Amino acid sequence: MGKRYYCDYCNKTMVDTPSTIKTHNNGLAHQKLVQEHYRQYKDPELILQEEATKKPCLRFAKGECLFGALCRFSHYTREEIETFRRYVASKSCHNQPYQHPNFEELYNKLQTDKDNAKTQNDSVPNENEVWYDSNGATYILPWTYNSVLDNYGDSLPPSIKRMKLMDFENANIIEWG
């Protein structure tokens, strides 16, 4: 029987000769299926640029358009185009580089929040410390410092002592990942 060529886009097999494959690849049905396949991977910005100048396809709305992705008219609804516009707009807003929080800012915010919590409610400590930085990131710290340990002074091991900002002045903090 000889070698067979299988086209993934068309789900067809044919004789593996260059002329047969070339004829198949130049056919309208094959080109339509290839375009429809790659349409799902297009960037929304590119879709908006292409569809901005096209008029809506009346045959596609009726379900009669035979050209598929090769049609010179738009096959997207107004709602889909509006969704693409919102997505592109939100994507452009998030292109600003993320700024990692400053350690001093994080530490000072944590200490002031703890002090405020103590003055508001001395008998019940918070279970979780929550901190929001200027970039909108949320940090949940699962510990609270027991103020009873302050009575022991410097006799506590370093892992239990209250952290101070000057403890981290010479720290070599590296970024993970």
TIVO-984784 format. One record per atom (N, C-alpha, C): residue in one letter; atom name; x, y, z. Coordinates in pm, whole numbers, plus 50000, padded with zeros to 5 digits. Layout:
<loros>
LORO,r,a,X,Y,Z
LORO,A,CA,X,Y,Z
...
</loros>
This chain:
<loros>
LORO,r,a,X,Y,Z
LORO,M,N,50083,49883,50000
LORO,M,CA,50000,50000,50000
LORO,M,C,50088,50124,50000
LORO,G,N,50194,50149,50045
LORO,G,CA,50270,50273,50039
LORO,G,C,50246,50362,50159
LORO,K,N,50327,50465,50168
LORO,K,CA,50316,50557,50281
LORO,K,C,50189,50641,50271
LORO,R,N,50136,50675,50391
LORO,R,CA,50017,50758,50400
LORO,R,C,50051,50884,50478
LORO,Y,N,49993,50994,50438
LORO,Y,CA,50009,51122,50508
LORO,Y,C,49880,51150,50583
LORO,Y,N,49892,51190,50711
LORO,Y,CA,49775,51221,50792
LORO,Y,C,49775,51370,50824
LORO,C,N,49668,51438,50793
LORO,C,CA,49654,51581,50823
LORO,C,C,49579,51595,50956
LORO,D,N,49646,51651,51056
LORO,D,CA,49584,51666,51188
LORO,D,C,49467,51764,51187
LORO,Y,N,49476,51865,51104
LORO,Y,CA,49370,51966,51100
LORO,Y,C,49243,51912,51038
LORO,C,N,49257,51838,50929
LORO,C,CA,49141,51789,50854
LORO,C,C,49096,51650,50898
LORO,N,N,49180,51581,50974
LORO,N,CA,49152,51446,51019
LORO,N,C,49133,51353,50899
LORO,K,N,49224,51366,50801
LORO,K,CA,49218,51285,50678
LORO,K,C,49354,51223,50650
LORO,T,N,49350,51108,50584
LORO,T,CA,49474,51046,50537
LORO,T,C,49474,51048,50384
LORO,M,N,49594,51054,50327
LORO,M,CA,49608,51057,50181
LORO,M,C,49742,50997,50143
LORO,V,N,49762,50974,50017
LORO,V,CA,49888,50920,49966
LORO,V,C,49997,51022,49994
LORO,D,N,50112,50972,50040
LORO,D,CA,50222,51060,50080
LORO,D,C,50309,51095,49960
LORO,T,N,50258,51181,49874
LORO,T,CA,50338,51233,49763
LORO,T,C,50336,51385,49773
LORO,P,N,50445,51449,49735
LORO,P,CA,50451,51596,49749
LORO,P,C,50338,51668,49675
LORO,S,N,50301,51623,49559
LORO,S,CA,50196,51692,49484
LORO,S,C,50060,51680,49554
LORO,T,N,50030,51563,49611
LORO,T,CA,49904,51543,49681
LORO,T,C,49897,51631,49806
LORO,I,N,50007,51632,49881
LORO,I,CA,50011,51711,50004
LORO,I,C,50001,51860,49973
LORO,K,N,50070,51905,49867
LORO,K,CA,50066,52046,49828
LORO,K,C,49925,52085,49785
LORO,T,N,49860,52001,49708
LORO,T,CA,49723,52029,49665
LORO,T,C,49630,52036,49786
LORO,H,N,49647,51942,49878
LORO,H,CA,49564,51940,49998
LORO,H,C,49585,52066,50082
LORO,N,N,49712,52103,50106
LORO,N,CA,49744,52219,50189
LORO,N,C,49696,52350,50128
LORO,N,N,49685,52357,49995
LORO,N,CA,49637,52479,49928
LORO,N,C,49485,52483,49917
LORO,G,N,49420,52376,49956
LORO,G,CA,49274,52370,49946
LORO,G,C,49206,52459,50048
LORO,L,N,49088,52507,50013
LORO,L,CA,49012,52598,50098
LORO,L,C,48971,52531,50230
LORO,A,N,48930,52406,50224
LORO,A,CA,48886,52335,50345
LORO,A,C,49001,52323,50445
LORO,H,N,49121,52289,50397
LORO,H,CA,49236,52276,50485
LORO,H,C,49273,52412,50545
LORO,Q,N,49279,52516,50464
LORO,Q,CA,49315,52649,50514
LORO,Q,C,49214,52698,50617
LORO,K,N,49087,52670,50596
LORO,K,CA,48982,52710,50690
LORO,K,C,49003,52641,50825
LORO,L,N,49031,52512,50823
LORO,L,CA,49052,52438,50948
LORO,L,C,49180,52482,51020
LORO,V,N,49284,52512,50945
LORO,V,CA,49409,52561,51007
LORO,V,C,49383,52695,51075
LORO,Q,N,49314,52786,51006
LORO,Q,CA,49284,52918,51064
LORO,Q,C,49198,52905,51189
LORO,E,N,49099,52816,51187
LORO,E,CA,49014,52797,51304
LORO,E,C,49093,52738,51421
LORO,H,N,49188,52652,51390
LORO,H,CA,49270,52596,51496
LORO,H,C,49354,52704,51564
LORO,Y,N,49421,52787,51487
LORO,Y,CA,49509,52888,51544
LORO,Y,C,49434,53010,51598
LORO,R,N,49309,53021,51563
LORO,R,CA,49228,53133,51613
LORO,R,C,49215,53128,51764
LORO,Q,N,49209,53009,51820
LORO,Q,CA,49193,52996,51965
LORO,Q,C,49318,53040,52042
LORO,Y,N,49432,53052,51976
LORO,Y,CA,49555,53092,52043
LORO,Y,C,49594,53237,52016
LORO,K,N,49511,53310,51942
LORO,K,CA,49543,53448,51909
LORO,K,C,49538,53536,52033
LORO,D,N,49624,53636,52033
LORO,D,CA,49627,53734,52141
LORO,D,C,49505,53826,52127
LORO,P,N,49437,53859,52237
LORO,P,CA,49319,53946,52227
LORO,P,C,49349,54082,52164
LORO,E,N,49468,54135,52185
LORO,E,CA,49504,54263,52124
LORO,E,C,49505,54251,51972
LORO,L,N,49559,54141,51922
LORO,L,CA,49564,54118,51777
LORO,L,C,49423,54098,51721
LORO,I,N,49339,54028,51794
LORO,I,CA,49201,54008,51750
LORO,I,C,49129,54142,51740
LORO,L,N,49148,54228,51840
LORO,L,CA,49084,54360,51836
LORO,L,C,49130,54441,51716
LORO,Q,N,49260,54436,51686
LORO,Q,CA,49312,54510,51571
LORO,Q,C,49250,54459,51440
LORO,E,N,49241,54328,51427
LORO,E,CA,49187,54270,51304
LORO,E,C,49037,54294,51290
LORO,E,N,48963,54285,51398
LORO,E,CA,48818,54293,51394
LORO,E,C,48767,54437,51395
LORO,A,N,48852,54535,51422
LORO,A,CA,48808,54674,51431
LORO,A,C,48755,54726,51298
LORO,T,N,48812,54681,51189
LORO,T,CA,48774,54732,51057
LORO,T,C,48670,54644,50987
LORO,K,N,48639,54529,51044
LORO,K,CA,48546,54436,50978
LORO,K,C,48401,54465,51017
LORO,K,N,48311,54440,50924
LORO,K,CA,48168,54447,50951
LORO,K,C,48122,54310,50999
LORO,P,N,48013,54302,51074
LORO,P,CA,47963,54170,51118
LORO,P,C,47918,54085,50999
LORO,C,N,47942,53956,51007
LORO,C,CA,47903,53862,50902
LORO,C,C,47756,53823,50923
LORO,L,N,47672,53860,50828
LORO,L,CA,47529,53830,50839
LORO,L,C,47501,53681,50822
LORO,R,N,47579,53615,50737
LORO,R,CA,47560,53471,50718
LORO,R,C,47602,53391,50841
LORO,F,N,47705,53438,50910
LORO,F,CA,47750,53368,51031
LORO,F,C,47642,53378,51139
LORO,A,N,47577,53494,51147
LORO,A,CA,47469,53512,51245
LORO,A,C,47355,53415,51220
LORO,K,N,47332,53380,51092
LORO,K,CA,47227,53284,51057
LORO,K,C,47277,53140,51062
LORO,G,N,47410,53123,51079
LORO,G,CA,47468,52989,51081
LORO,G,C,47496,52935,50943
LORO,E,N,47508,53022,50842
LORO,E,CA,47524,52980,50703
LORO,E,C,47660,53013,50643
LORO,C,N,47752,53073,50716
LORO,C,CA,47880,53114,50658
LORO,C,C,47969,52992,50635
LORO,L,N,48012,52975,50511
LORO,L,CA,48095,52861,50475
LORO,L,C,48244,52890,50483
LORO,F,N,48281,53016,50505
LORO,F,CA,48422,53055,50501
LORO,F,C,48492,53038,50636
LORO,G,N,48419,53035,50745
LORO,G,CA,48480,53017,50877
LORO,G,C,48578,53127,50909
LORO,A,N,48701,53089,50947
LORO,A,CA,48803,53186,50985
LORO,A,C,48857,53264,50866
LORO,L,N,48833,53218,50745
LORO,L,CA,48880,53288,50625
LORO,L,C,48784,53398,50580
LORO,C,N,48671,53410,50644
LORO,C,CA,48571,53509,50605
LORO,C,C,48626,53650,50626
LORO,R,N,48593,53739,50533
LORO,R,CA,48644,53876,50544
LORO,R,C,48558,53961,50637
LORO,F,N,48448,53905,50687
LORO,F,CA,48362,53973,50782
LORO,F,C,48387,53916,50922
LORO,S,N,48345,53989,51022
LORO,S,CA,48371,53949,51161
LORO,S,C,48273,53842,51208
LORO,H,N,48326,53741,51273
LORO,H,CA,48244,53636,51331
LORO,H,C,48234,53649,51483
LORO,Y,N,48279,53760,51536
LORO,Y,CA,48269,53786,51680
LORO,Y,C,48145,53871,51707
LORO,T,N,48079,53843,51818
LORO,T,CA,47964,53925,51857
LORO,T,C,48014,54052,51924
LORO,R,N,47924,54148,51939
LORO,R,CA,47963,54272,52007
LORO,R,C,48005,54246,52151
LORO,E,N,47938,54152,52217
LORO,E,CA,47972,54118,52355
LORO,E,C,48114,54060,52364
LORO,E,N,48149,53974,52269
LORO,E,CA,48284,53915,52269
LORO,E,C,48390,54022,52245
LORO,I,N,48363,54115,52154
LORO,I,CA,48459,54222,52127
LORO,I,C,48472,54312,52249
LORO,E,N,48361,54340,52315
LORO,E,CA,48366,54422,52437
LORO,E,C,48443,54350,52548
LORO,T,N,48428,54219,52557
LORO,T,CA,48504,54140,52655
LORO,T,C,48654,54149,52625
LORO,F,N,48690,54140,52497
LORO,F,CA,48831,54155,52458
LORO,F,C,48883,54293,52495
LORO,R,N,48801,54397,52472
LORO,R,CA,48845,54534,52506
LORO,R,C,48871,54548,52656
LORO,R,N,48779,54493,52736
LORO,R,CA,48798,54501,52883
LORO,R,C,48921,54423,52926
LORO,Y,N,48942,54307,52865
LORO,Y,CA,49059,54226,52900
LORO,Y,C,49189,54299,52865
LORO,V,N,49194,54357,52746
LORO,V,CA,49315,54430,52704
LORO,V,C,49338,54551,52794
LORO,A,N,49230,54621,52832
LORO,A,CA,49243,54737,52920
LORO,A,C,49294,54694,53058
LORO,S,N,49241,54585,53111
LORO,S,CA,49287,54540,53243
LORO,S,C,49430,54487,53235
LORO,K,N,49466,54426,53123
LORO,K,CA,49601,54376,53105
LORO,K,C,49702,54490,53101
LORO,S,N,49664,54601,53036
LORO,S,CA,49755,54715,53028
LORO,S,C,49771,54782,53164
LORO,C,N,49668,54774,53249
LORO,C,CA,49679,54832,53384
LORO,C,C,49775,54752,53470
LORO,H,N,49782,54620,53448
LORO,H,CA,49865,54533,53531
LORO,H,C,50007,54518,53478
LORO,N,N,50043,54590,53374
LORO,N,CA,50178,54580,53319
LORO,N,C,50281,54657,53401
LORO,Q,N,50236,54727,53504
LORO,Q,CA,50330,54799,53588
LORO,Q,C,50412,54696,53668
LORO,P,N,50542,54720,53682
LORO,P,CA,50625,54622,53754
LORO,P,C,50587,54616,53903
LORO,Y,N,50591,54496,53956
LORO,Y,CA,50559,54474,54096
LORO,Y,C,50674,54522,54183
LORO,Q,N,50643,54601,54283
LORO,Q,CA,50744,54651,54375
LORO,Q,C,50734,54571,54504
LORO,H,N,50843,54506,54539
LORO,H,CA,50845,54429,54663
LORO,H,C,50842,54526,54780
LORO,P,N,50775,54488,54890
LORO,P,CA,50767,54580,55003
LORO,P,C,50904,54598,55068
LORO,N,N,50925,54716,55115
LORO,N,CA,51046,54748,55188
LORO,N,C,51039,54679,55324
LORO,F,N,51149,54621,55370
LORO,F,CA,51147,54549,55495
LORO,F,C,51116,54642,55611
LORO,E,N,51173,54762,55610
LORO,E,CA,51146,54856,55720
LORO,E,C,50999,54893,55723
LORO,E,N,50941,54914,55606
LORO,E,CA,50798,54948,55599
LORO,E,C,50714,54834,55655
LORO,L,N,50748,54710,55616
LORO,L,CA,50677,54593,55664
LORO,L,C,50690,54579,55816
LORO,Y,N,50810,54594,55866
LORO,Y,CA,50835,54579,56009
LORO,Y,C,50762,54688,56089
LORO,N,N,50775,54813,56045
LORO,N,CA,50709,54923,56117
LORO,N,C,50558,54908,56117
LORO,K,N,50502,54867,56005
LORO,K,CA,50358,54846,55997
LORO,K,C,50315,54735,56092
LORO,L,N,50391,54628,56098
LORO,L,CA,50361,54518,56187
LORO,L,C,50365,54562,56333
LORO,Q,N,50467,54638,56368
LORO,Q,CA,50480,54683,56507
LORO,Q,C,50369,54780,56546
LORO,T,N,50335,54872,56457
LORO,T,CA,50227,54966,56491
LORO,T,C,50093,54894,56500
LORO,D,N,50071,54797,56413
LORO,D,CA,49947,54720,56421
LORO,D,C,49939,54641,56551
LORO,K,N,50051,54585,56593
LORO,K,CA,50053,54511,56720
LORO,K,C,50029,54604,56837
LORO,D,N,50092,54720,56834
LORO,D,CA,50073,54816,56943
LORO,D,C,49928,54864,56948
LORO,N,N,49868,54890,56833
LORO,N,CA,49728,54932,56829
LORO,N,C,49637,54822,56880
LORO,A,N,49669,54698,56848
LORO,A,CA,49587,54585,56895
LORO,A,C,49597,54572,57046
LORO,K,N,49715,54598,57100
LORO,K,CA,49732,54588,57246
LORO,K,C,49652,54695,57318
LORO,T,N,49654,54818,57265
LORO,T,CA,49583,54926,57333
LORO,T,C,49432,54908,57321
LORO,Q,N,49386,54850,57210
LORO,Q,CA,49243,54831,57193
LORO,Q,C,49190,54714,57274
LORO,N,N,49269,54607,57284
LORO,N,CA,49222,54487,57352
LORO,N,C,49341,54417,57415
LORO,D,N,49370,54449,57542
LORO,D,CA,49487,54393,57608
LORO,D,C,49470,54247,57645
LORO,S,N,49349,54201,57669
LORO,S,CA,49330,54065,57719
LORO,S,C,49332,53959,57610
LORO,V,N,49290,53990,57487
LORO,V,CA,49281,53888,57383
LORO,V,C,49373,53926,57267
LORO,P,N,49483,53851,57246
LORO,P,CA,49569,53880,57130
LORO,P,C,49504,53832,57001
LORO,N,N,49541,53893,56889
LORO,N,CA,49490,53852,56758
LORO,N,C,49549,53716,56721
LORO,E,N,49466,53630,56657
LORO,E,CA,49518,53502,56613
LORO,E,C,49609,53518,56493
LORO,N,N,49573,53603,56399
LORO,N,CA,49653,53626,56278
LORO,N,C,49676,53775,56261
LORO,E,N,49797,53809,56224
LORO,E,CA,49828,53946,56189
LORO,E,C,49811,53959,56038
LORO,V,N,49734,54055,55993
LORO,V,CA,49712,54077,55850
LORO,V,C,49770,54213,55816
LORO,W,N,49846,54216,55705
LORO,W,CA,49908,54340,55662
LORO,W,C,49889,54355,55512
LORO,Y,N,49849,54473,55469
LORO,Y,CA,49830,54504,55327
LORO,Y,C,49935,54606,55287
LORO,D,N,50016,54574,55186
LORO,D,CA,50118,54671,55142
LORO,D,C,50061,54763,55035
LORO,S,N,50143,54856,54989
LORO,S,CA,50098,54957,54894
LORO,S,C,50066,54899,54756
LORO,N,N,50113,54777,54725
LORO,N,CA,50084,54713,54596
LORO,N,C,49956,54632,54599
LORO,G,N,49890,54626,54714
LORO,G,CA,49766,54551,54724
LORO,G,C,49786,54406,54766
LORO,A,N,49911,54366,54795
LORO,A,CA,49937,54229,54838
LORO,A,C,49898,54215,54985
LORO,T,N,49851,54098,55023
LORO,T,CA,49809,54071,55159
LORO,T,C,49908,53975,55223
LORO,Y,N,49952,54008,55343
LORO,Y,CA,50042,53921,55418
LORO,Y,C,49970,53881,55545
LORO,I,N,49959,53751,55567
LORO,I,CA,49898,53700,55689
LORO,I,C,50008,53636,55771
LORO,L,N,50034,53693,55885
LORO,L,CA,50140,53644,55972
LORO,L,C,50075,53561,56082
LORO,P,N,50105,53433,56090
LORO,P,CA,50032,53344,56180
LORO,P,C,50084,53344,56323
LORO,W,N,50142,53451,56368
LORO,W,CA,50191,53454,56503
LORO,W,C,50159,53587,56568
LORO,T,N,50158,53585,56699
LORO,T,CA,50152,53706,56779
LORO,T,C,50257,53692,56888
LORO,Y,N,50311,53802,56927
LORO,Y,CA,50415,53797,57030
LORO,Y,C,50349,53809,57166
LORO,N,N,50383,53718,57254
LORO,N,CA,50327,53719,57388
LORO,N,C,50402,53824,57469
LORO,S,N,50331,53925,57514
LORO,S,CA,50396,54035,57587
LORO,S,C,50451,53992,57723
LORO,V,N,50410,53877,57774
LORO,V,CA,50463,53827,57901
LORO,V,C,50612,53797,57888
LORO,L,N,50656,53760,57767
LORO,L,CA,50796,53727,57745
LORO,L,C,50887,53849,57757
LORO,D,N,50832,53969,57747
LORO,D,CA,50913,54090,57764
LORO,D,C,50968,54100,57907
LORO,N,N,50903,54036,58003
LORO,N,CA,50948,54041,58143
LORO,N,C,51081,53969,58164
LORO,Y,N,51119,53878,58073
LORO,Y,CA,51241,53802,58090
LORO,Y,C,51364,53875,58038
LORO,G,N,51347,53981,57965
LORO,G,CA,51459,54062,57917
LORO,G,C,51546,53989,57817
LORO,D,N,51681,53998,57839
LORO,D,CA,51777,53939,57746
LORO,D,C,51807,53793,57774
LORO,S,N,51742,53733,57873
LORO,S,CA,51771,53593,57906
LORO,S,C,51700,53495,57811
LORO,L,N,51616,53543,57723
LORO,L,CA,51546,53456,57629
LORO,L,C,51636,53416,57514
LORO,P,N,51615,53298,57456
LORO,P,CA,51690,53261,57335
LORO,P,C,51649,53351,57219
LORO,P,N,51736,53368,57120
LORO,P,CA,51707,53460,57009
LORO,P,C,51579,53428,56932
LORO,S,N,51540,53301,56927
LORO,S,CA,51421,53266,56851
LORO,S,C,51292,53312,56919
LORO,I,N,51298,53344,57047
LORO,I,CA,51178,53386,57120
LORO,I,C,51178,53536,57147
LORO,K,N,51292,53601,57139
LORO,K,CA,51299,53745,57166
LORO,K,C,51216,53824,57067
LORO,R,N,51168,53938,57111
LORO,R,CA,51093,54028,57023
LORO,R,C,51188,54084,56919
LORO,M,N,51145,54083,56793
LORO,M,CA,51230,54133,56686
LORO,M,C,51234,54286,56690
LORO,K,N,51352,54338,56662
LORO,K,CA,51369,54482,56651
LORO,K,C,51427,54510,56513
LORO,L,N,51404,54630,56465
LORO,L,CA,51449,54667,56333
LORO,L,C,51601,54660,56322
LORO,M,N,51671,54695,56427
LORO,M,CA,51817,54693,56420
LORO,M,C,51873,54550,56415
LORO,D,N,51792,54450,56446
LORO,D,CA,51837,54311,56433
LORO,D,C,51857,54273,56286
LORO,F,N,51793,54347,56196
LORO,F,CA,51799,54314,56054
LORO,F,C,51882,54412,55972
LORO,E,N,51952,54501,56037
LORO,E,CA,52029,54602,55964
LORO,E,C,52138,54539,55879
LORO,N,N,52208,54440,55928
LORO,N,CA,52317,54376,55854
LORO,N,C,52276,54243,55793
LORO,A,N,52145,54218,55785
LORO,A,CA,52098,54091,55731
LORO,A,C,52117,54088,55579
LORO,N,N,52156,53972,55529
LORO,N,CA,52172,53954,55386
LORO,N,C,52047,53884,55334
LORO,I,N,51951,53962,55287
LORO,I,CA,51824,53907,55241
LORO,I,C,51834,53889,55090
LORO,I,N,51816,53764,55046
LORO,I,CA,51822,53736,54902
LORO,I,C,51683,53699,54855
LORO,E,N,51658,53720,54727
LORO,E,CA,51528,53690,54671
LORO,E,C,51524,53544,54626
LORO,W,N,51418,53474,54663
LORO,W,CA,51404,53334,54624
LORO,W,C,51343,53327,54487
LORO,G,N,51374,53217,54417
LORO,G,CA,51309,53190,54290
LORO,G,C,51390,53235,54181
</loros>
